[in-house]
């Protein structure tokens, strides 16, 4: 049901279109389902939630990529230190 405040009628929701056409009822005067859900506010709220989801996914992906690079560089540094220590031990054993 699409409730229109301009003429106080309940119209069957036009299923073929996502947004009700302005010929039926203007978006600011349209209410969806129950009479207290403003269609315009519903669209804005859904856009904000979708935007937050996209931003959070992007931030998580960037953070994970950064952490992976950082952990790889740490592992490489540790491997280099171990290789240096092995080489030092080998040289010390050869000197004895």
C-alpha positions as CSV (number, residue, x, y, z in Angstrom):
1,X,0.0,0.0,0.0
2,X,1.2,3.5,-0.8
3,X,-0.5,6.1,1.3
4,X,-0.7,9.6,-0.2
5,X,-1.2,12.5,2.1
6,X,-2.3,15.0,-0.7
7,X,-5.5,13.2,-1.4
8,X,-5.6,10.8,1.7
9,X,-5.9,7.6,-0.3
10,X,-4.2,4.3,-0.2
11,X,-3.1,3.2,-3.6
12,X,-1.7,-0.2,-4.6
13,X,2.0,0.2,-4.8
14,X,3.3,0.4,-8.4
15,X,5.4,-2.8,-8.5
16,X,7.0,-2.1,-11.9
17,X,8.9,1.0,-10.6
18,X,11.1,1.3,-7.5
19,X,10.0,4.8,-6.7
20,X,6.3,5.8,-7.1
21,X,5.8,8.1,-10.0
22,X,5.0,11.7,-9.2
23,X,1.7,11.4,-11.1
24,X,0.4,9.2,-8.4
25,X,1.8,11.1,-5.4
26,X,4.8,13.3,-4.7
27,X,7.7,11.7,-3.0
28,X,7.5,13.9,0.1
29,X,3.8,13.1,0.6
30,X,4.1,9.4,0.0
31,X,4.1,6.9,2.9
32,X,5.2,3.3,2.5
33,X,3.5,0.4,4.2
34,X,2.4,2.0,7.4
35,X,1.4,5.6,7.5
36,X,4.4,6.8,9.6
37,X,7.2,5.8,7.2
38,X,8.0,8.7,5.0
39,X,9.1,7.4,1.6
40,X,11.6,10.2,1.1
41,X,13.2,9.6,4.5
42,X,13.3,5.9,3.9
43,X,15.2,6.4,0.6
44,X,17.7,8.7,2.4
45,X,18.2,6.3,5.3
46,X,18.8,3.4,3.0
47,X,21.3,5.4,1.0
48,X,23.2,6.4,4.1
49,X,23.3,2.8,5.4
50,X,24.5,1.5,2.0
51,X,27.2,4.3,1.9
52,X,28.3,3.3,5.4
53,X,28.6,-0.3,4.4
54,X,30.6,0.5,1.3
55,X,32.9,2.8,3.3
56,X,33.4,0.2,6.1
57,X,34.2,-2.5,3.6
58,X,36.7,-0.3,1.8
59,X,38.4,0.7,5.1
60,X,38.6,-3.0,6.2
61,X,40.1,-4.0,2.9
62,X,42.7,-1.2,3.0
63,X,43.5,-2.0,6.6
64,X,44.0,-5.7,5.9
65,X,46.2,-5.0,2.9
66,X,48.3,-2.6,5.0
67,X,48.6,-5.2,7.8
68,X,49.7,-7.9,5.4
69,X,52.4,-5.8,3.9
70,X,53.6,-4.8,7.4
71,X,53.7,-8.4,8.7
72,X,55.5,-9.5,5.5
73,X,58.2,-6.9,6.0
74,X,58.5,-7.9,9.7
75,X,58.9,-11.6,8.6
76,X,61.6,-10.6,6.1
77,X,63.5,-8.6,8.7
78,X,63.4,-11.6,11.1
79,X,64.6,-13.9,8.4
80,X,67.5,-11.6,7.6
81,X,68.5,-11.4,11.2
82,X,68.4,-15.1,11.6
83,X,70.5,-15.5,8.4
84,X,73.1,-13.0,9.8
85,X,73.3,-14.8,13.1
86,X,73.8,-18.1,11.3
87,X,76.5,-16.6,9.2
88,X,78.2,-15.2,12.3
89,X,78.0,-18.5,14.1
90,X,79.4,-20.3,11.0
91,X,82.3,-17.8,10.8
92,X,83.0,-18.2,14.5
93,X,83.1,-22.0,14.2
94,X,85.4,-21.7,11.2
95,X,87.8,-19.4,13.2
96,X,88.0,-22.0,16.0
